[in-house]
Amino acid sequence: MTTPRIDARTLGRPAAPLQLRATPSQQAAEESAVGTLERVDAAKHQITVATTGGRLLFHVQSGATIRQGSKTLKQSDLVSHTGERVKVRYREAGGERTAHWIVVAAPVRRVSAAAQRAE
């Protein structure tokens, strides 16, 4: 029978805490919602989106990706996009929806009457 080796450098030190990470199979499935950005609460990092199924409240994750076309937006920019169409990718856990990716629809390009006649 062999005797286990003990490293003298680690004697008396507490063991490092075990860090557990959720594997992809343990994480909540990613979902998406499309609707109109109805309300932005910057202080609480929350947005409300009106969908065909009703209003959905999302907590916007710190560091969430927010885009409009090729432009990257900040959370604080969302206030100026109230009333516009959005697509939100989120995960739901414990009854809370956490948005990690938001795309604001590209602005509608308005063509003047003079430009239409020129075509």
CYANA upper distance limits for C-alpha pairs under 8 A (distance plus 0.5 A):
  7 ASP  CA     11 LEU  CA      7.49
 22 ALA  CA     26 GLN  CA      6.07
 22 ALA  CA     27 GLN  CA      6.62
 23 THR  CA     27 GLN  CA      7.02
 28 ALA  CA     91 ARG  CA      6.37
 28 ALA  CA     92 GLU  CA      6.79
 28 ALA  CA     93 ALA  CA      7.10
 29 ALA  CA     91 ARG  CA      6.73
 29 ALA  CA     92 GLU  CA      8.23
 30 GLU  CA     89 ARG  CA      7.23
 30 GLU  CA     90 TYR  CA      6.19
 30 GLU  CA     91 ARG  CA      5.47
 30 GLU  CA     92 GLU  CA      8.35
 31 GLU  CA     89 ARG  CA      6.21
 31 GLU  CA     90 TYR  CA      5.91
 31 GLU  CA     91 ARG  CA      6.57
 32 SER  CA     87 LYS  CA      7.41
 32 SER  CA     88 VAL  CA      5.89
 32 SER  CA     89 ARG  CA      4.80
 32 SER  CA     90 TYR  CA      6.50
 33 ALA  CA     51 THR  CA      7.89
 33 ALA  CA     87 LYS  CA      6.18
 33 ALA  CA     88 VAL  CA      5.76
 33 ALA  CA     89 ARG  CA      7.16
 34 VAL  CA     49 VAL  CA      8.38
 34 VAL  CA     51 THR  CA      6.80
 34 VAL  CA     85 ARG  CA      7.81
 34 VAL  CA     86 VAL  CA      6.26
 34 VAL  CA     87 LYS  CA      4.91
 34 VAL  CA     88 VAL  CA      6.92
 35 GLY  CA     49 VAL  CA      6.29
 35 GLY  CA     50 ALA  CA      5.81
 35 GLY  CA     51 THR  CA      4.94
 35 GLY  CA     52 THR  CA      7.79
 35 GLY  CA     85 ARG  CA      6.03
 35 GLY  CA     86 VAL  CA      6.12
 35 GLY  CA     87 LYS  CA      7.17
 36 THR  CA     49 VAL  CA      5.92
 36 THR  CA     50 ALA  CA      5.65
 36 THR  CA     51 THR  CA      7.17
 36 THR  CA     82 THR  CA      8.24
 36 THR  CA     83 GLY  CA      6.26
 36 THR  CA     84 GLU  CA      5.93
 36 THR  CA     85 ARG  CA      4.91
 36 THR  CA     86 VAL  CA      6.40
 37 LEU  CA     47 ILE  CA      7.83
 37 LEU  CA     48 THR  CA      6.75
 37 LEU  CA     49 VAL  CA      5.17
 37 LEU  CA     50 ALA  CA      7.04
 37 LEU  CA     81 HIS  CA      7.71
 37 LEU  CA     82 THR  CA      5.65
 37 LEU  CA     83 GLY  CA      5.78
 37 LEU  CA     84 GLU  CA      6.14
 37 LEU  CA     85 ARG  CA      6.63
 37 LEU  CA     86 VAL  CA      6.72
 38 GLU  CA     47 ILE  CA      8.05
 38 GLU  CA     48 THR  CA      5.98
 38 GLU  CA     49 VAL  CA      5.85
 38 GLU  CA     50 ALA  CA      6.65
 38 GLU  CA     82 THR  CA      6.15
 38 GLU  CA     83 GLY  CA      6.21
 39 ARG  CA     47 ILE  CA      6.06
 39 ARG  CA     48 THR  CA      5.46
 39 ARG  CA     49 VAL  CA      7.61
 39 ARG  CA     79 VAL  CA      8.22
 39 ARG  CA     82 THR  CA      6.89
 40 VAL  CA     45 HIS  CA      8.28
 40 VAL  CA     46 GLN  CA      6.57
 40 VAL  CA     47 ILE  CA      5.00
 40 VAL  CA     48 THR  CA      7.02
 40 VAL  CA     78 LEU  CA      7.37
 40 VAL  CA     79 VAL  CA      6.22
 40 VAL  CA     82 THR  CA      7.87
 41 ASP  CA     45 HIS  CA      6.35
 41 ASP  CA     46 GLN  CA      5.63
 41 ASP  CA     47 ILE  CA      6.58
 42 ALA  CA     46 GLN  CA      7.03
 42 ALA  CA     75 GLN  CA      7.92
 42 ALA  CA     76 SER  CA      7.08
 42 ALA  CA     79 VAL  CA      8.43
 44 LYS  CA     59 HIS  CA      8.32
 45 HIS  CA     59 HIS  CA      6.34
 45 HIS  CA     60 VAL  CA      5.85
 45 HIS  CA     61 GLN  CA      8.15
 45 HIS  CA     75 GLN  CA      8.39
 46 GLN  CA     57 LEU  CA      7.44
 46 GLN  CA     58 PHE  CA      5.99
 46 GLN  CA     59 HIS  CA      4.97
 46 GLN  CA     60 VAL  CA      6.06
 47 ILE  CA     57 LEU  CA      6.40
 47 ILE  CA     58 PHE  CA      5.85
 47 ILE  CA     59 HIS  CA      7.15
 47 ILE  CA     60 VAL  CA      7.62
 48 THR  CA     55 ARG  CA      7.05
 48 THR  CA     56 LEU  CA      6.06
 48 THR  CA     57 LEU  CA      5.05
 48 THR  CA     58 PHE  CA      6.79
 49 VAL  CA     55 ARG  CA      6.13
 49 VAL  CA     56 LEU  CA      5.76
 49 VAL  CA     57 LEU  CA      7.08
 49 VAL  CA     58 PHE  CA      8.45
 49 VAL  CA     86 VAL  CA      8.41
 50 ALA  CA     54 GLY  CA      6.31
 50 ALA  CA     55 ARG  CA      4.86
 50 ALA  CA     56 LEU  CA      6.88
 51 THR  CA     55 ARG  CA      6.40
 51 THR  CA     56 LEU  CA      7.80
 57 LEU  CA     97 ARG  CA      7.52
 58 PHE  CA     96 GLU  CA      7.81
 58 PHE  CA     97 ARG  CA      5.54
 58 PHE  CA     98 THR  CA      6.09
 58 PHE  CA     99 ALA  CA      6.48
 59 HIS  CA     96 GLU  CA      7.94
 59 HIS  CA     97 ARG  CA      6.65
 59 HIS  CA     98 THR  CA      5.30
 59 HIS  CA     99 ALA  CA      6.52
 60 VAL  CA     64 ALA  CA      7.17
 60 VAL  CA     98 THR  CA      6.33
 60 VAL  CA     99 ALA  CA      5.36
 60 VAL  CA    100 HIS  CA      7.01
 61 GLN  CA     98 THR  CA      6.57
 61 GLN  CA     99 ALA  CA      6.29
 61 GLN  CA    100 HIS  CA      5.99
 63 GLY  CA    100 HIS  CA      8.15
 64 ALA  CA     99 ALA  CA      7.58
 64 ALA  CA    100 HIS  CA      4.97
 64 ALA  CA    101 TRP  CA      6.05
 64 ALA  CA    102 ILE  CA      8.07
 65 THR  CA     72 THR  CA      8.05
 65 THR  CA     73 LEU  CA      8.42
 65 THR  CA    100 HIS  CA      6.75
 65 THR  CA    101 TRP  CA      5.21
 65 THR  CA    102 ILE  CA      6.73
 66 ILE  CA     72 THR  CA      6.40
 66 ILE  CA     73 LEU  CA      5.74
 66 ILE  CA     74 LYS  CA      7.06
 66 ILE  CA     75 GLN  CA      7.75
 66 ILE  CA    101 TRP  CA      6.39
 66 ILE  CA    102 ILE  CA      5.21
 66 ILE  CA    103 VAL  CA      6.27
 66 ILE  CA    104 VAL  CA      8.11
 67 ARG  CA     71 LYS  CA      6.15
 67 ARG  CA     72 THR  CA      5.06
 67 ARG  CA     73 LEU  CA      5.98
 67 ARG  CA    102 ILE  CA      6.87
 67 ARG  CA    103 VAL  CA      5.32
 67 ARG  CA    104 VAL  CA      6.65
 68 GLN  CA     72 THR  CA      6.97
 68 GLN  CA     73 LEU  CA      7.55
 68 GLN  CA    103 VAL  CA      6.20
 68 GLN  CA    104 VAL  CA      5.37
 68 GLN  CA    105 ALA  CA      6.61
 68 GLN  CA    106 ALA  CA      6.28
 69 GLY  CA    103 VAL  CA      8.41
 69 GLY  CA    104 VAL  CA      8.24
 69 GLY  CA    105 ALA  CA      7.85
 69 GLY  CA    106 ALA  CA      6.26
 73 LEU  CA     77 ASP  CA      6.59
 73 LEU  CA     78 LEU  CA      8.20
 74 LYS  CA     78 LEU  CA      7.69
 77 ASP  CA     81 HIS  CA      7.74
 78 LEU  CA     82 THR  CA      7.36
 81 HIS  CA    104 VAL  CA      8.15
 84 GLU  CA    104 VAL  CA      7.54
 84 GLU  CA    105 ALA  CA      7.35
 85 ARG  CA    104 VAL  CA      6.58
 85 ARG  CA    105 ALA  CA      5.89
 86 VAL  CA    102 ILE  CA      7.32
 86 VAL  CA    103 VAL  CA      6.01
 86 VAL  CA    104 VAL  CA      5.00
 86 VAL  CA    105 ALA  CA      6.27
 87 LYS  CA    102 ILE  CA      6.26
 87 LYS  CA    103 VAL  CA      5.72
 87 LYS  CA    104 VAL  CA      7.20
 87 LYS  CA    105 ALA  CA      8.43
 88 VAL  CA     99 ALA  CA      6.88
 88 VAL  CA    100 HIS  CA      8.27
 88 VAL  CA    101 TRP  CA      6.39
 88 VAL  CA    102 ILE  CA      5.09
 88 VAL  CA    103 VAL  CA      7.08
 89 ARG  CA     99 ALA  CA      6.27
 89 ARG  CA    100 HIS  CA      6.69
 89 ARG  CA    101 TRP  CA      5.65
 89 ARG  CA    102 ILE  CA      6.92
 90 TYR  CA     97 ARG  CA      6.73
 90 TYR  CA     98 THR  CA      5.75
 90 TYR  CA     99 ALA  CA      4.67
 90 TYR  CA    100 HIS  CA      6.23
 90 TYR  CA    101 TRP  CA      7.53
 91 ARG  CA     97 ARG  CA      6.23
 91 ARG  CA     98 THR  CA      5.95
 91 ARG  CA     99 ALA  CA      7.23
 91 ARG  CA    100 HIS  CA      8.49
 92 GLU  CA     96 GLU  CA      5.96
 92 GLU  CA     97 ARG  CA      4.87
 92 GLU  CA     98 THR  CA      6.73
 93 ALA  CA     97 ARG  CA      7.20
111 VAL  CA    115 ALA  CA      6.79
111 VAL  CA    116 GLN  CA      7.20
112 SER  CA    116 GLN  CA      6.89
113 ALA  CA    117 ARG  CA      6.82
114 ALA  CA    118 ALA  CA      6.83
115 ALA  CA    119 GLU  CA      7.10
